Amino acid sequence: MEEIKTIEAKVVQFYDQINQIQLLQDCKSFNDGVHSSVSMSMENRTMVDEEITVGFDDEALTIKELLAGGKKQLQMISIVGMPGLGKTTLAKKLYNDPFIICHFHIHAWTYISQVPKKMEMLLDILHFNVLTDEDKHMSNEMLGDMLYKKLKGKRYLIVIDDIWDIGVWVDLKMYLPNDKNGSRVMFTSRPMQTSPHSHTHCLHFLTEEESWELFQQKVFQDECCPTKLIEIGKQITKKCPGLPLAIVVIVGLLAKNNKTQEWWKQVAQSVSSYIVSDQNQYLDTLGLSYNHLPCHLKPCFLYLGAFPDDQEISVQKLIWLWVAEGFVQNIGYVMPRNNST
């Protein structure tokens, strides 16, 4: 019996290796087949995914290896860092990676607010399955039981974004089967909010070189920074040291006017030099963009606060609400259909 168990273990290991080779071949074919369409879609997207590649390539590779390899036991992987470092963007980049998509049978994503609601969390995860109106009115226990049954026997990846309290994970983990088939749960969290049994990856602040690279990439894309703007540009990046969100917001501010020394100097003087001294100070940078909005757009922007966090907003509904509030006047604008932002 011991010899049979040893042989069985070797056969299982060999079978897994064959599957991994086949998976790599399938993913290569998949990548070749969709390369052109992916390239076109990436050109039309914002550079959110691109900005995270600056400075975080090693972290992305390490986490990817943990997701697709390692132990067969269900494992938790945590991406930790202060607001604005790019935790969610990195998680999305990995979640949408073609190899990861091929590797897992089921993918699910849920966003956790400061006041988590268990039912919303379960429904978010169950979106991989077609839900009826009757399903959406089930109790938490029934939804949890449905989730367990749908995941049973499948290799799954579940991302829990922006978790504030580890108790949320305690409530959820009972519905996640551990079939020892390489399933994974990935968190994004602020410091000190992770599971003690998870693989934790703390995102670092960008170096001066990485910050400058990101800044140039966002402002000039494929072009080089003019010599006359290099010194001022580096002053700006030093005043938001290593925080990708601050750099991206400042770039948006610079894009509103022509690339002149006078305008860049004005922005450089406005940037707070103590953004990272307090985790809440990065809001000062966001305030810069708001303060430079035209007067008629400020109430439109503030109205977005009426909608729930991290939820899609219907553009048509939003514009009608703006019109009802008197923010938008009738100038012959054609309403969009079935759009969201």
C-alpha positions as CSV (number, residue, x, y, z in Angstrom):
1,M,0.0,0.0,0.0
2,E,2.9,2.4,0.8
3,E,4.5,1.6,-2.6
4,I,1.1,2.3,-4.3
5,K,0.7,5.6,-2.5
6,T,4.2,6.6,-3.6
7,I,3.5,5.7,-7.2
8,E,0.2,7.5,-7.0
9,A,1.9,10.7,-5.7
10,K,4.4,10.6,-8.6
11,V,1.7,10.0,-11.2
12,V,-0.3,13.0,-9.8
13,Q,2.8,15.2,-9.9
14,F,3.6,14.1,-13.5
15,Y,0.0,14.7,-14.4
16,D,0.1,18.2,-13.0
17,Q,3.4,18.9,-14.9
18,I,1.7,17.8,-18.2
19,N,-1.3,20.0,-17.4
20,Q,1.0,22.9,-16.8
21,I,2.8,22.4,-20.1
22,Q,-0.5,22.1,-21.9
23,L,-1.7,25.3,-20.1
24,L,1.3,27.2,-21.2
25,Q,0.8,26.1,-24.8
26,D,-2.9,26.9,-24.7
27,C,-2.2,30.3,-23.2
28,K,0.4,31.0,-25.9
29,S,-2.1,30.2,-28.6
30,F,-4.7,32.3,-26.8
31,N,-2.2,35.2,-26.5
32,D,-1.3,34.9,-30.2
33,G,-5.0,34.9,-31.2
34,V,-6.0,37.9,-29.2
35,H,-2.8,39.9,-29.4
36,S,-4.0,42.3,-32.1
37,S,-7.4,42.9,-30.4
38,V,-5.8,43.4,-27.0
39,S,-3.3,45.9,-28.4
40,M,-6.1,47.9,-30.0
41,S,-8.1,47.9,-26.7
42,M,-5.0,48.9,-24.7
43,E,-4.5,51.9,-26.9
44,N,-8.0,53.2,-26.2
45,R,-7.8,52.6,-22.5
46,T,-6.5,55.1,-19.9
47,M,-2.9,54.5,-18.8
48,V,-4.0,53.2,-15.4
49,D,-2.7,49.7,-16.1
50,E,0.5,51.1,-17.7
51,E,1.4,53.3,-14.8
52,I,1.5,50.4,-12.4
53,T,4.2,48.7,-14.5
54,V,6.6,51.4,-13.5
55,G,8.4,50.2,-10.4
56,F,6.2,47.2,-9.7
57,D,7.3,44.6,-12.3
58,D,9.0,42.4,-9.7
59,E,6.0,42.4,-7.4
60,A,3.7,41.6,-10.3
61,L,5.9,38.6,-11.3
62,T,6.2,37.3,-7.8
63,I,2.5,37.5,-7.1
64,K,1.8,35.9,-10.5
65,E,4.0,33.0,-9.7
66,L,2.1,32.5,-6.4
67,L,-1.2,32.7,-8.1
68,A,-0.4,30.1,-10.8
69,G,2.1,27.9,-8.9
70,G,3.1,27.0,-5.4
71,K,1.1,24.8,-3.0
72,K,-2.2,23.1,-4.0
73,Q,-3.8,24.3,-0.7
74,L,-6.1,27.3,-0.8
75,Q,-3.8,30.3,-0.3
76,M,-4.4,34.0,0.6
77,I,-2.2,36.7,-1.0
78,S,-2.3,40.3,0.3
79,I,-1.2,43.4,-1.6
80,V,-0.7,46.1,1.1
81,G,0.1,49.8,1.0
82,M,-1.1,53.3,1.7
83,P,-3.8,54.9,-0.5
84,G,-2.6,55.9,-3.9
85,L,0.2,53.4,-4.3
86,G,-1.6,51.3,-6.9
87,K,-2.8,48.3,-5.0
88,T,-6.1,47.9,-6.9
89,T,-4.4,48.6,-10.2
90,L,-1.8,46.0,-9.6
91,A,-4.6,43.5,-8.6
92,K,-6.6,44.3,-11.7
93,K,-3.5,43.8,-13.9
94,L,-2.9,40.3,-12.5
95,Y,-6.6,39.5,-12.5
96,N,-6.9,40.3,-16.2
97,D,-3.6,38.7,-17.2
98,P,-4.3,36.1,-20.0
99,F,-2.2,33.4,-18.3
100,I,-4.1,33.9,-15.0
101,I,-7.4,33.8,-16.9
102,C,-6.4,30.5,-18.5
103,H,-5.2,29.0,-15.2
104,F,-8.4,29.5,-13.2
105,H,-11.8,28.0,-13.9
106,I,-13.7,30.8,-12.0
107,H,-12.7,34.5,-11.5
108,A,-14.6,36.8,-9.1
109,W,-14.0,40.3,-7.8
110,T,-15.7,42.1,-4.9
111,Y,-15.0,45.6,-3.5
112,I,-15.3,46.0,0.3
113,S,-16.3,49.4,1.6
114,Q,-15.6,50.7,5.1
115,V,-19.0,49.4,6.1
116,P,-19.1,46.0,4.4
117,K,-22.4,44.4,3.5
118,K,-22.2,40.6,3.4
119,M,-25.0,40.2,0.9
120,E,-23.5,42.6,-1.6
121,M,-20.2,40.9,-1.2
122,L,-21.6,37.4,-1.9
123,L,-23.6,38.7,-4.9
124,D,-20.5,40.3,-6.3
125,I,-18.6,37.1,-6.2
126,L,-21.5,35.1,-7.6
127,H,-21.5,37.3,-10.7
128,F,-19.5,34.6,-12.5
129,N,-22.8,32.7,-12.4
130,V,-26.0,33.8,-14.0
131,L,-28.3,35.0,-11.2
132,T,-32.1,35.2,-11.3
133,D,-34.1,37.9,-9.5
134,E,-35.2,35.2,-7.1
135,D,-31.5,34.4,-6.3
136,K,-30.8,38.1,-5.5
137,H,-33.4,38.0,-2.8
138,M,-32.0,35.0,-1.0
139,S,-30.7,35.2,2.6
140,N,-27.0,35.4,3.3
141,E,-26.8,31.8,4.3
142,M,-28.5,30.6,1.1
143,L,-26.2,32.7,-1.0
144,G,-23.2,31.4,0.9
145,D,-24.4,27.8,0.3
146,M,-24.9,28.5,-3.4
147,L,-21.4,30.0,-3.6
148,Y,-19.8,27.0,-1.9
149,K,-21.6,24.6,-4.3
150,K,-20.6,26.6,-7.4
151,L,-16.9,26.7,-6.3
152,K,-16.7,23.1,-5.2
153,G,-14.3,21.2,-7.4
154,K,-13.2,24.2,-9.3
155,R,-9.9,26.1,-9.3
156,Y,-11.0,29.7,-8.5
157,L,-9.5,33.1,-8.0
158,I,-11.3,35.6,-5.8
159,V,-10.1,39.2,-5.3
160,I,-11.3,41.1,-2.2
161,D,-10.5,44.7,-2.9
162,D,-9.9,47.3,-0.2
163,I,-10.5,45.2,2.8
164,W,-10.5,47.3,6.0
165,D,-11.4,44.6,8.6
166,I,-10.1,41.1,8.6
167,G,-13.4,40.1,10.1
168,V,-14.8,40.3,6.6
169,W,-12.6,37.5,5.5
170,V,-13.6,35.4,8.6
171,D,-17.2,35.7,7.5
172,L,-16.5,34.8,4.0
173,K,-14.0,31.9,4.2
174,M,-16.5,29.4,5.4
175,Y,-18.1,29.5,1.9
176,L,-14.8,28.9,0.0
177,P,-14.0,25.2,-0.4
178,N,-10.4,24.0,-0.1
179,D,-10.1,21.2,-2.6
180,K,-6.3,21.4,-2.8
181,N,-6.4,22.3,-6.4
182,G,-4.5,25.6,-6.4
183,S,-7.4,28.0,-5.7
184,R,-6.4,31.5,-4.5
185,V,-7.8,34.5,-2.7
186,M,-6.2,37.9,-3.2
187,F,-6.7,40.9,-0.9
188,T,-5.8,44.6,-1.3
189,S,-5.5,46.3,2.0
190,R,-4.0,49.2,3.9
191,P,-1.2,48.3,6.3
192,M,-1.9,46.0,9.3
193,Q,-5.2,44.8,7.8
194,T,-4.2,41.4,6.4
195,S,-4.7,37.8,7.3
196,P,-1.9,36.4,9.5
197,H,-1.8,33.4,7.2
198,S,-1.5,35.2,3.9
199,H,1.5,36.0,1.7
200,T,1.9,39.7,2.2
201,H,3.4,42.0,-0.4
202,C,4.0,45.6,0.7
203,L,4.1,48.0,-2.2
204,H,7.0,50.5,-1.9
205,F,7.0,54.2,-2.9
206,L,8.5,54.8,-6.3
207,T,12.1,55.9,-6.5
208,E,13.0,59.3,-8.0
209,E,13.9,57.6,-11.3
210,E,10.7,55.6,-11.4
211,S,8.6,58.7,-10.5
212,W,10.3,60.6,-13.3
213,E,9.7,57.7,-15.7
214,L,6.0,57.5,-14.8
215,F,5.7,61.3,-15.1
216,Q,7.2,61.4,-18.6
217,Q,5.2,58.4,-19.7
218,K,1.9,60.1,-18.7
219,V,2.7,63.6,-20.0
220,F,4.5,62.8,-23.2
221,Q,3.7,59.2,-23.9
222,D,6.0,58.2,-26.8
223,E,7.7,61.6,-27.0
224,C,10.7,63.0,-25.1
225,C,10.4,65.7,-22.5
226,P,11.7,69.1,-23.9
227,T,15.0,70.1,-22.4
228,K,13.5,73.4,-21.0
229,L,10.9,71.5,-18.9
230,I,13.1,68.7,-17.5
231,E,14.3,70.6,-14.4
232,I,10.8,71.8,-13.5
233,G,9.3,68.4,-14.2
234,K,11.7,66.8,-11.8
235,Q,10.9,69.4,-9.1
236,I,7.3,68.5,-9.4
237,T,7.9,64.7,-9.1
238,K,10.1,65.3,-6.0
239,K,7.2,67.1,-4.3
240,C,5.0,64.1,-4.6
241,P,7.7,61.6,-3.7
242,G,7.0,58.1,-4.9
243,L,3.1,58.2,-4.8
244,P,1.7,57.2,-8.2
245,L,-1.7,58.7,-7.5
246,A,-0.2,62.1,-6.8
247,I,1.9,62.0,-10.0
248,V,-1.1,61.0,-12.1
249,V,-3.3,63.7,-10.7
250,I,-0.6,66.4,-11.2
251,V,-0.2,65.2,-14.8
252,G,-3.9,65.7,-15.4
253,L,-3.5,69.2,-14.1
254,L,-0.6,69.9,-16.4
255,A,-2.5,68.6,-19.4
256,K,-5.1,71.3,-19.1
257,N,-2.8,74.0,-20.5
258,N,0.0,74.2,-23.0
259,K,3.3,72.8,-21.9
260,T,5.0,76.1,-21.0
261,Q,7.5,76.9,-18.3
262,E,5.3,79.5,-16.7
263,W,2.4,77.0,-16.2
264,W,4.6,74.2,-15.0
265,K,6.3,76.6,-12.5
266,Q,2.8,77.6,-11.2
267,V,1.9,74.0,-10.7
268,A,5.2,73.2,-9.0
269,Q,4.6,75.9,-6.5
270,S,1.1,74.6,-5.7
271,V,2.1,70.9,-5.1
272,S,2.3,70.0,-1.5
273,S,5.8,68.7,-0.5
274,Y,4.5,66.7,2.5
275,I,2.0,64.5,0.7
276,V,3.4,61.3,2.2
277,S,3.9,62.6,5.7
278,D,0.3,61.6,6.5
279,Q,-1.8,59.0,4.7
280,N,-4.6,61.6,4.3
281,Q,-2.4,64.3,2.8
282,Y,-2.6,62.9,-0.7
283,L,-6.1,64.4,-0.8
284,D,-4.4,67.8,-1.0
285,T,-3.2,66.7,-4.4
286,L,-6.7,65.7,-5.5
287,G,-7.8,69.1,-4.3
288,L,-5.5,70.8,-6.7
289,S,-7.4,69.3,-9.7
290,Y,-10.7,70.3,-8.2
291,N,-9.6,73.8,-7.5
292,H,-8.6,74.2,-11.2
293,L,-11.9,73.0,-12.5
294,P,-14.1,75.7,-14.2
295,C,-16.8,76.9,-11.8
296,H,-19.6,75.2,-13.8
297,L,-18.0,71.8,-13.5
298,K,-17.3,71.9,-9.7
299,P,-20.9,71.1,-8.7
300,C,-21.1,68.4,-11.4
301,F,-18.0,66.7,-9.9
302,L,-19.2,67.0,-6.3
303,Y,-22.5,65.4,-7.3
304,L,-20.7,62.1,-7.9
305,G,-20.5,61.9,-4.1
306,A,-24.2,61.0,-4.1
307,F,-23.4,57.6,-5.6
308,P,-22.1,54.5,-3.7
309,D,-18.4,53.8,-3.7
310,D,-16.9,51.7,-6.5
311,Q,-20.1,51.3,-8.4
312,E,-20.8,51.9,-12.1
313,I,-22.7,55.1,-12.7
314,S,-25.1,55.4,-15.6
315,V,-24.0,58.3,-17.7
316,Q,-27.6,58.9,-18.9
317,K,-28.9,58.9,-15.3
318,L,-26.1,61.2,-14.1
319,I,-26.7,63.8,-16.9
320,W,-30.4,63.8,-16.2
321,L,-29.7,64.5,-12.5
322,W,-27.3,67.3,-13.5
323,V,-30.0,68.7,-15.7
324,A,-32.6,68.5,-12.9
325,E,-30.3,70.3,-10.5
326,G,-29.7,73.0,-13.1
327,F,-26.0,72.2,-13.6
328,V,-26.4,71.5,-17.3
329,Q,-28.3,73.7,-19.7
330,N,-30.1,72.6,-22.8
331,I,-27.7,73.2,-25.7
332,G,-28.8,70.5,-28.1
333,Y,-26.8,67.7,-26.4
334,V,-27.6,64.2,-27.5
335,M,-28.1,61.8,-24.6
336,P,-25.9,58.7,-24.6
337,R,-27.5,55.3,-24.5
338,N,-26.6,52.3,-22.3
339,N,-23.4,53.9,-21.2
340,S,-21.7,54.0,-17.7
341,T,-18.6,55.5,-16.2
